[in-house]
C-alpha cells in the first residue's frame, strides 16, 4: 500500500517539479543579459536577438552583443561579441564576433 502511494504521488508531482516556471525563465534571461552586457568591452552594448540555451550537459546560454568599439582609433565602429553565460557559476565569457553574419530572410 505504501509503495502504491509513493508511486502515485511521484507521478502527480514529477512533471510540475521538473518544469521551470515562467518567472524562473524571465529571471534567467535577465541575468544573462545583465551579465553579458556588463562583461562586454563595447560601449553602448545591447543584447541582439534571443538567448540560445545549450543542453544542461554543456551548461551554457549564448547571447550576441552589439555595441561600439570605445577605442579612439576605431572611430565609433560598430562591433559584435558573442557571450557565453555559464549557468552554474553565473559567469559571462566574451569573444569578439564581428564575423558572425545574420541570415537574411527572403
C-alpha positions in Angstrom: 0.0 0.0 0.0 2.8 2.4 0.9 4.6 1.7 -2.3 1.5 2.4 -4.4 1.0 5.7 -2.6 4.6 6.8 -3.3 4.3 5.8 -7.0 1.0 7.8 -7.3 2.4 10.8 -5.6 5.6 10.7 -7.7 3.5 10.6 -10.9 1.5 13.6 -9.8 4.3 15.9 -8.8 7.2 14.9 -11.1 6.2 16.9 -14.2 5.4 20.0 -12.2 8.5 19.8 -10.1 10.9 19.4 -13.0 9.4 22.2 -15.1 10.7 25.7 -14.7 8.2 28.4 -14.1 7.8 31.4 -16.4 9.2 33.6 -13.7 12.3 31.5 -13.4 12.9 31.8 -17.2 12.4 35.5 -17.1 14.9 35.8 -14.2 17.4 33.7 -16.1 17.1 35.8 -19.3 17.5 39.0 -17.2 20.6 37.6 -15.5 22.2 36.5 -18.9 21.5 39.9 -20.5 22.8 41.8 -17.5 26.0 39.7 -17.0 26.8 39.7 -20.8 26.4 43.5 -21.1 28.5 44.0 -18.0 31.2 41.8 -19.4 31.2 43.4 -22.8 34.1 45.6 -23.8 31.8 47.6 -26.2 30.3 50.9 -25.3 26.5 51.2 -25.7 26.4 47.4 -25.5 23.0 45.8 -26.0 21.6 42.3 -26.5 20.8 41.3 -30.1 18.4 38.5 -30.8 17.4 35.7 -28.5 19.2 33.8 -25.8 20.2 30.4 -27.0 20.2 27.6 -24.4 22.7 24.8 -24.7 21.9 21.4 -23.2 22.3 21.1 -19.5 25.4 18.9 -20.1 27.2 21.9 -21.5 25.6 24.3 -19.1 25.8 27.5 -21.2 23.5 30.1 -22.6 24.6 32.2 -25.5 23.8 35.8 -26.5 25.0 38.1 -29.2 26.0 41.6 -28.0 26.3 44.6 -30.3 27.8 48.0 -29.5 30.5 50.5 -30.4 34.3 50.0 -30.0 35.4 52.5 -27.4 39.0 52.9 -28.8 39.6 56.2 -30.5 41.3 54.6 -33.5 38.1 52.5 -34.1 36.2 55.7 -34.9 32.9 54.6 -33.4 32.9 51.4 -35.5 30.1 49.0 -34.5 31.2 45.7 -33.2 29.7 42.3 -32.1 30.7 40.0 -29.3 29.4 36.5 -28.5 28.7 36.0 -24.8 28.6 32.5 -23.2 26.9 32.6 -19.8 27.8 29.6 -17.6 24.6 28.8 -15.7 26.2 27.1 -12.7 28.8 29.8 -11.9 26.7 32.7 -13.4 29.8 34.0 -15.2 29.8 35.6 -18.6 32.6 35.0 -21.1 33.1 37.2 -24.1 34.6 36.6 -27.6 34.8 39.0 -30.5 32.2 38.1 -33.1 32.4 40.7 -35.8 32.4 37.9 -38.4 29.1 36.4 -37.3 26.5 37.1 -40.0 22.8 37.3 -39.7 20.8 35.2 -42.1 18.8 37.4 -44.4 15.1 36.5 -44.7 13.8 36.1 -48.2 
